Amino acid sequence: MDFADKLRASGLRPTKQRLRICKTLFDRDKTFHFLVKDLVETLNEKTEDQKISVATVYNTVHAFKKSGYLKQLNIDPNHNYFDTNISHHHHFFDESTKELIDLNNDQVEKIEIKKTLPGKTISSVEILVKVENK
């Protein structure tokens, strides 16, 4: 799927600014974790003449999330990260650098959940491991 198609599938017109956002998010080899404010800075430091507003980035990111192209990770009230890897997987969160790092399923032993909720079934388990400097 090309970038314009991804935008259209998310209910957005493929404008130049949105195409730049899409390319920044999805034209990469590795998973990309980001805060919206950091994405705005990254996009705007690359060019002086075509700044992208926070509202445009925010709305585009949330449209991608709603369409299933991004996953949102609420680390704490001040850190709502987005992840381009939408598969079920785990994370380390480095509290000193505020970096989110993938932790693959094969790096975690089987997780056993003993409590159940009536009428509910577990759809996924994703672990967030917070780390700090010694």
Backbone as ProteinMPNN parsed JSONL, in Angstrom:
{"seq_chain_A": "MDFADKLRASGLRPTKQRLRICKTLFDRDKTFHFLVKDLVETLNEKTEDQKISVATVYNTVHAFKKSGYLKQLNIDPNHNYFDTNISHHHHFFDESTKELIDLNNDQVEKIEIKKTLPGKTISSVEILVKVENK", "coords_chain_A": {"N_chain_A": [[0.853, -1.183, 0.0], [0.625, 2.155, -0.893], [1.642, 5.453, 0.278], [-0.33, 7.459, -0.176], [-2.602, 5.887, -0.488], [-2.756, 4.771, 2.061], [-3.317, 7.024, 3.585], [-5.82, 7.759, 2.473], [-7.281, 5.458, 3.189], [-7.421, 5.915, 5.846], [-9.196, 7.909, 6.026], [-8.343, 10.4, 5.211], [-7.371, 13.169, 3.146], [-4.732, 12.997, 0.801], [-2.588, 15.225, 1.318], [0.333, 17.356, 0.761], [1.612, 17.81, 3.222], [0.542, 15.771, 4.882], [1.42, 13.541, 3.476], [4.166, 13.803, 3.913], [4.219, 13.339, 6.678], [3.303, 10.686, 6.757], [5.3, 9.362, 5.267], [7.499, 9.812, 6.945], [6.723, 8.306, 9.166], [6.303, 5.654, 8.193], [8.124, 4.907, 6.204], [10.543, 3.269, 6.713], [12.927, 0.932, 8.061], [12.937, -0.128, 10.612], [10.957, -0.455, 13.638], [9.173, 2.395, 14.797], [8.979, 4.473, 17.497], [7.243, 7.075, 19.062], [6.492, 10.325, 20.443], [3.868, 12.651, 19.904], [4.634, 15.369, 20.009], [7.404, 15.186, 19.64], [7.506, 14.12, 17.082], [6.447, 16.249, 15.607], [8.519, 18.132, 15.965], [10.63, 16.766, 14.669], [9.664, 16.627, 12.028], [9.514, 19.369, 11.422], [12.099, 20.314, 11.722], [13.438, 19.486, 9.53], [12.774, 21.08, 7.423], [12.484, 24.508, 6.611], [10.701, 26.087, 5.214], [8.191, 24.86, 4.973], [6.455, 24.355, 7.387], [4.769, 22.09, 9.561], [1.738, 22.003, 11.219], [0.999, 21.418, 14.705], [-1.601, 20.517, 15.116], [-2.259, 19.336, 12.632], [-0.441, 17.192, 12.549], [-1.181, 15.817, 14.898], [-3.911, 15.167, 14.334], [-3.567, 13.559, 12.05], [-1.971, 11.441, 13.022], [-3.748, 10.359, 14.924], [-5.822, 9.565, 13.246], [-4.518, 7.546, 11.834], [-4.07, 5.803, 13.95], [-6.719, 5.134, 14.655], [-7.42, 3.768, 12.345], [-5.896, 1.544, 12.564], [-3.187, 1.507, 11.892], [-1.294, 2.433, 13.615], [-0.206, 1.926, 16.983], [-1.166, 2.918, 20.232], [0.556, 3.672, 23.181], [0.176, 4.111, 26.481], [2.226, 5.302, 28.646], [2.509, 6.769, 31.002], [0.683, 9.455, 32.611], [1.925, 11.617, 31.302], [3.2, 10.689, 29.051], [2.369, 9.546, 26.102], [2.965, 7.347, 23.905], [3.367, 6.438, 20.439], [3.402, 3.684, 18.231], [4.787, 2.156, 15.424], [4.815, -0.51, 14.989], [2.351, -2.679, 15.017], [1.811, -5.186, 15.93], [1.248, -7.678, 18.532], [3.373, -7.178, 21.112], [6.078, -6.717, 23.468], [7.547, -4.183, 25.675], [10.429, -2.339, 26.791], [10.743, 0.457, 28.875], [12.782, 3.089, 29.178], [13.282, 4.963, 31.846], [15.037, 7.04, 32.367], [15.964, 8.051, 29.907], [13.645, 8.261, 28.527], [13.053, 6.535, 26.487], [11.479, 4.17, 24.412], [11.646, 0.747, 23.95], [11.581, -2.062, 21.882], [10.635, -5.312, 22.955], [10.827, -8.453, 22.145], [8.474, -11.171, 21.697], [9.704, -13.695, 21.936], [11.621, -13.198, 23.78], [10.559, -13.261, 26.235], [9.359, -15.274, 28.813], [6.644, -17.668, 29.033], [3.61, -16.18, 29.957], [1.5, -16.241, 32.686], [-1.778, -15.726, 33.497], [-3.774, -15.538, 36.228], [-6.197, -14.601, 37.132], [-9.556, -14.236, 36.066], [-12.149, -12.643, 34.174], [-15.61, -12.575, 34.393], [-17.377, -13.616, 31.533], [-15.492, -12.65, 29.799], [-12.622, -12.879, 27.64], [-9.115, -13.206, 27.342], [-7.508, -11.195, 25.053], [-5.002, -10.317, 24.322], [-1.698, -10.075, 25.71], [0.467, -7.724, 26.823], [3.526, -6.705, 27.913], [4.969, -4.098, 29.812], [8.018, -3.055, 30.713], [9.553, -1.125, 32.98], [12.58, 0.578, 33.219], [15.513, 1.865, 34.894], [18.469, 3.866, 35.461], [21.18, 2.424, 37.288]], "CA_chain_A": [[0.0, 0.0, 0.0], [1.441, 3.367, -0.915], [1.302, 6.435, 1.314], [-1.603, 8.11, -0.481], [-3.654, 4.904, -0.182], [-2.828, 4.651, 3.525], [-4.029, 8.219, 4.044], [-7.228, 7.634, 2.074], [-7.878, 4.396, 4.009], [-7.595, 6.496, 7.176], [-10.184, 8.974, 5.908], [-7.653, 11.681, 5.031], [-6.886, 13.524, 1.814], [-3.263, 12.953, 0.774], [-1.938, 16.522, 1.074], [1.801, 17.296, 0.855], [1.997, 17.701, 4.635], [0.19, 14.434, 5.374], [2.326, 12.588, 2.828], [5.439, 13.886, 4.646], [4.019, 12.657, 7.958], [3.189, 9.263, 6.457], [6.64, 8.894, 4.871], [8.339, 9.817, 8.149], [6.3, 7.217, 10.04], [6.25, 4.3, 7.65], [9.194, 4.613, 5.245], [11.71, 2.93, 7.536], [13.126, -0.508, 8.231], [12.709, -0.524, 12.002], [9.833, 0.115, 14.37], [9.351, 3.786, 15.195], [8.211, 4.89, 18.668], [7.33, 8.536, 19.105], [5.488, 11.207, 21.019], [3.431, 13.582, 18.86], [5.449, 16.593, 20.051], [8.711, 14.89, 19.046], [7.295, 13.966, 15.64], [6.304, 17.612, 15.073], [9.866, 18.711, 15.921], [11.381, 16.069, 13.622], [9.153, 17.07, 10.728], [9.764, 20.789, 11.191], [13.523, 20.646, 11.675], [13.936, 19.113, 8.208], [12.484, 22.123, 6.441], [12.128, 25.811, 7.164], [9.654, 26.765, 4.46], [6.893, 24.185, 5.025], [6.193, 23.862, 8.736], [3.517, 21.353, 9.723], [1.173, 22.379, 12.515], [0.765, 20.361, 15.697], [-2.949, 19.992, 14.879], [-2.214, 18.443, 11.468], [0.262, 15.967, 12.959], [-2.039, 15.149, 15.886], [-5.076, 14.599, 13.657], [-3.112, 12.495, 11.157], [-1.561, 10.323, 13.871], [-4.938, 9.729, 15.516], [-6.543, 8.878, 12.159], [-3.769, 6.297, 11.606], [-4.353, 4.913, 15.089], [-8.094, 4.661, 14.519], [-7.463, 2.847, 11.211], [-5.109, 0.355, 12.875], [-1.817, 1.598, 11.39], [-0.437, 2.769, 14.755], [-0.647, 1.499, 18.306], [-0.873, 3.923, 21.25], [1.02, 3.125, 24.454], [0.095, 5.117, 27.541], [3.263, 4.955, 29.616], [2.053, 7.454, 32.209], [-0.138, 10.584, 32.141], [2.691, 12.585, 30.512], [3.874, 10.046, 27.92], [1.528, 8.714, 25.24], [3.762, 7.0, 22.74], [2.773, 5.717, 19.331], [4.302, 2.632, 17.763], [4.449, 1.718, 14.075], [4.676, -1.973, 15.038], [1.028, -2.884, 15.6], [1.668, -6.563, 16.412], [1.339, -7.821, 19.982], [4.755, -7.325, 21.555], [6.381, -6.115, 24.761], [8.457, -3.04, 25.623], [11.149, -1.712, 27.891], [10.687, 1.914, 28.866], [13.91, 3.622, 29.936], [12.757, 6.162, 32.511], [16.006, 8.141, 32.358], [16.05, 8.635, 28.564], [12.266, 8.282, 27.992], [13.079, 5.748, 25.259], [10.677, 2.956, 24.36], [12.451, -0.237, 23.226], [10.849, -3.31, 21.667], [11.022, -6.55, 23.622], [10.108, -9.437, 21.348], [7.791, -12.246, 22.425], [10.621, -14.8, 22.233], [12.511, -12.763, 24.858], [9.755, -13.308, 27.454], [8.794, -16.598, 29.084], [5.184, -17.734, 29.023], [2.972, -15.371, 30.999], [0.31, -16.909, 33.182], [-2.728, -14.831, 34.152], [-4.603, -16.419, 37.045], [-7.521, -14.027, 37.342], [-10.404, -14.112, 34.884], [-13.32, -11.787, 34.33], [-16.777, -13.279, 33.849], [-17.823, -13.223, 30.206], [-14.388, -12.046, 29.048], [-11.481, -13.71, 27.299], [-7.917, -12.391, 27.123], [-7.206, -11.089, 23.623], [-3.549, -10.19, 24.2], [-0.961, -9.663, 26.897], [1.648, -6.969, 26.446], [4.248, -6.31, 29.116], [5.791, -2.899, 29.797], [9.038, -3.159, 31.757], [10.211, 0.17, 33.169], [13.959, 0.446, 33.713], [16.184, 3.117, 35.216], [19.895, 3.705, 35.699], [21.537, 1.917, 38.628]], "C_chain_A": [[0.897, 1.244, 0.0], [0.903, 4.388, 0.1], [-0.042, 7.104, 1.063], [-2.767, 7.168, -0.165], [-3.849, 4.755, 1.327], [-3.579, 5.845, 4.113], [-5.516, 8.13, 3.705], [-7.947, 6.584, 2.924], [-8.132, 4.87, 5.439], [-8.575, 7.661, 7.16], [-9.583, 10.346, 5.691], [-7.286, 11.907, 3.569], [-5.363, 13.52, 1.837], [-2.628, 14.289, 0.369], [-0.419, 16.343, 1.195], [2.244, 17.087, 2.303], [1.708, 16.306, 5.183], [1.064, 13.361, 4.732], [3.695, 12.602, 3.499], [5.348, 13.165, 5.986], [4.035, 11.146, 7.741], [4.561, 8.678, 6.106], [7.563, 8.816, 6.089], [7.998, 8.638, 9.057], [6.588, 5.835, 9.461], [7.332, 3.95, 6.637], [10.498, 4.376, 6.0], [11.759, 1.42, 7.721], [12.748, -0.979, 9.63], [11.454, 0.131, 12.561], [10.174, 1.539, 14.808], [8.416, 4.07, 16.357], [8.342, 6.401, 18.773], [6.206, 9.135, 19.94], [5.103, 12.194, 19.919], [4.312, 14.826, 18.845], [6.829, 16.379, 19.428], [8.601, 14.712, 17.537], [7.157, 15.337, 14.978], [7.685, 18.254, 14.939], [10.695, 18.09, 14.803], [10.957, 16.542, 12.243], [9.551, 18.506, 10.42], [11.23, 21.166, 11.192], [14.113, 20.321, 10.304], [13.725, 20.207, 7.17], [12.059, 23.402, 7.147], [10.884, 26.401, 6.499], [8.279, 26.108, 4.554], [6.68, 23.545, 6.389], [4.845, 23.148, 8.759], [2.998, 21.643, 11.12], [0.995, 21.158, 13.413], [-0.6, 19.716, 15.442], [-2.971, 19.014, 13.705], [-1.553, 17.123, 11.834], [-0.622, 15.165, 13.904], [-3.22, 14.453, 15.194], [-4.693, 13.438, 12.733], [-2.719, 11.26, 11.95], [-2.788, 9.605, 14.444], [-5.806, 9.042, 14.455], [-5.846, 7.556, 11.829], [-4.021, 5.299, 12.732], [-5.747, 4.302, 14.951], [-8.22, 3.632, 13.399], [-6.614, 1.603, 11.432], [-3.691, 0.358, 12.345], [-0.809, 1.932, 12.485], [-1.063, 2.222, 16.026], [-0.276, 2.606, 19.288], [-0.514, 3.22, 22.542], [1.031, 4.234, 25.487], [1.049, 4.713, 28.658], [2.917, 5.531, 30.983], [1.263, 8.67, 31.718], [0.588, 11.585, 31.234], [3.313, 12.004, 29.25], [2.942, 9.079, 27.203], [2.288, 8.474, 23.95], [2.905, 6.336, 21.676], [3.84, 4.8, 18.766], [3.849, 2.216, 16.369], [4.342, 0.201, 13.979], [3.364, -2.275, 15.76], [0.799, -4.32, 16.069], [1.712, -6.58, 17.942], [2.804, -8.068, 20.338], [4.953, -6.511, 22.832], [7.382, -4.968, 24.588], [9.223, -2.873, 26.933], [10.875, -0.227, 27.751], [11.797, 2.408, 29.768], [13.471, 4.955, 30.534], [13.748, 7.324, 32.512], [16.082, 8.818, 30.989], [14.685, 8.812, 27.913], [12.18, 7.534, 26.658], [12.253, 4.477, 25.426], [11.407, 1.971, 23.451], [11.65, -1.525, 23.101], [11.487, -4.466, 22.431], [10.193, -7.63, 22.944], [9.525, -10.557, 22.208], [8.728, -13.381, 22.793], [11.638, -14.433, 23.319], [11.803, -12.765, 26.214], [9.217, -14.722, 27.613], [7.281, -16.526, 29.058], [4.614, -16.975, 30.223], [1.674, -16.061, 31.396], [-0.557, -15.915, 33.95], [-3.711, -15.707, 34.914], [-6.018, -15.889, 37.256], [-8.272, -13.983, 36.013], [-11.551, -13.163, 35.203], [-14.506, -12.502, 33.694], [-17.188, -12.727, 32.489], [-16.741, -12.614, 29.34], [-13.332, -13.097, 28.738], [-10.299, -12.791, 27.005], [-7.612, -12.384, 25.635], [-5.712, -10.909, 23.372], [-2.976, -9.804, 25.557], [0.294, -8.965, 26.401], [2.274, -6.395, 27.708], [5.023, -5.015, 28.855], [6.726, -2.996, 30.991], [9.732, -1.806, 31.849], [11.575, -0.065, 33.788], [14.516, 1.826, 34.006], [17.653, 2.841, 35.436], [20.131, 3.215, 37.122], [22.115, 3.013, 39.472]], "O_chain_A": [[1.818, 1.353, 0.809], [-0.157, 4.194, 0.695], [-0.817, 7.297, 2.0], [-3.794, 7.597, 0.362], [-4.977, 4.628, 1.805], [-4.381, 5.688, 5.033], [-6.368, 8.395, 4.553], [-9.089, 6.792, 3.333], [-8.955, 4.299, 6.154], [-8.763, 8.327, 8.178], [-10.235, 11.357, 5.956], [-6.938, 10.971, 2.848], [-4.764, 13.995, 2.801], [-2.19, 14.463, -0.768], [0.056, 15.311, 1.67], [3.14, 16.287, 2.577], [2.545, 15.726, 5.874], [1.41, 12.375, 5.383], [4.325, 11.555, 3.647], [6.278, 12.465, 6.387], [4.709, 10.418, 8.469], [4.93, 7.614, 6.603], [8.319, 7.857, 6.238], [8.893, 8.037, 9.653], [7.065, 4.949, 10.17], [7.442, 2.788, 6.248], [11.429, 5.179, 5.933], [10.755, 0.726, 7.557], [12.289, -2.108, 9.805], [10.958, 1.126, 12.033], [11.319, 1.841, 15.144], [7.2, 3.928, 16.228], [9.431, 6.947, 18.594], [5.138, 8.547, 20.116], [5.94, 12.537, 19.084], [4.699, 15.291, 17.773], [7.363, 17.272, 18.77], [9.501, 15.108, 16.797], [7.7, 15.555, 13.895], [7.988, 18.855, 13.908], [11.384, 18.8, 14.071], [11.798, 16.825, 11.39], [9.888, 18.826, 9.28], [11.582, 22.242, 10.708], [15.179, 20.83, 9.955], [14.421, 20.251, 6.156], [11.359, 23.366, 8.159], [10.111, 27.12, 7.132], [7.281, 26.755, 4.237], [6.723, 22.322, 6.518], [3.904, 23.545, 8.072], [3.741, 21.538, 12.096], [0.861, 20.029, 12.942], [-0.735, 18.496, 15.542], [-3.63, 17.976, 13.776], [-2.048, 16.055, 11.47], [-0.789, 13.959, 13.724], [-3.488, 13.279, 15.451], [-5.419, 12.447, 12.647], [-3.096, 10.146, 11.587], [-2.846, 8.376, 14.441], [-6.456, 8.039, 14.748], [-6.513, 6.554, 11.571], [-4.167, 4.101, 12.493], [-5.924, 3.095, 15.115], [-9.04, 2.718, 13.491], [-6.605, 0.702, 10.592], [-3.04, -0.687, 12.343], [0.393, 1.737, 12.305], [-2.281, 2.076, 16.13], [0.812, 3.175, 19.192], [-1.196, 2.282, 22.956], [1.804, 5.186, 25.381], [0.716, 3.885, 29.506], [3.025, 4.844, 31.999], [1.185, 8.892, 30.51], [-0.055, 12.318, 30.483], [3.895, 12.744, 28.456], [2.749, 7.943, 27.637], [2.259, 9.289, 23.028], [1.862, 5.752, 21.968], [5.032, 5.103, 18.819], [2.667, 1.953, 16.15], [3.831, -0.319, 12.987], [3.281, -2.139, 16.98], [-0.285, -4.644, 16.553], [2.157, -5.618, 18.569], [3.396, -9.059, 19.908], [4.095, -5.717, 23.217], [7.98, -4.796, 23.526], [8.742, -3.213, 28.014], [10.785, 0.291, 26.638], [11.77, 2.182, 30.978], [13.308, 5.946, 29.822], [13.339, 8.478, 32.644], [16.248, 10.035, 30.916], [14.577, 9.444, 26.862], [11.348, 7.852, 25.808], [12.326, 3.802, 26.452], [11.751, 2.306, 22.317], [11.105, -2.024, 24.085], [12.709, -4.574, 22.533], [8.982, -7.707, 23.153], [10.019, -10.849, 23.297], [8.573, -13.98, 23.858], [12.433, -15.279, 23.729], [12.368, -12.329, 27.217], [8.683, -15.301, 26.667], [6.704, -15.439, 29.061], [5.085, -17.12, 31.351], [0.858, -16.418, 30.546], [-0.114, -15.332, 34.94], [-4.405, -16.527, 34.315], [-6.936, -16.662, 37.532], [-7.681, -13.722, 34.965], [-11.871, -12.921, 36.367], [-14.405, -12.983, 32.565], [-17.328, -11.516, 32.318], [-17.031, -12.111, 28.255], [-13.169, -14.072, 29.47], [-10.487, -11.701, 26.467], [-7.472, -13.442, 25.021], [-5.209, -11.306, 22.321], [-3.674, -9.282, 26.426], [1.085, -9.541, 25.654], [1.62, -5.684, 28.472], [5.651, -4.858, 27.809], [6.284, -3.017, 32.14], [10.415, -1.387, 30.915], [11.711, -0.811, 34.758], [14.063, 2.827, 33.45], [18.046, 1.684, 35.584], [19.381, 3.546, 38.039], [22.474, 2.78, 40.626]]}, "name": "protein", "num_of_chains": 1, "seq": "MDFADKLRASGLRPTKQRLRICKTLFDRDKTFHFLVKDLVETLNEKTEDQKISVATVYNTVHAFKKSGYLKQLNIDPNHNYFDTNISHHHHFFDESTKELIDLNNDQVEKIEIKKTLPGKTISSVEILVKVENK"}
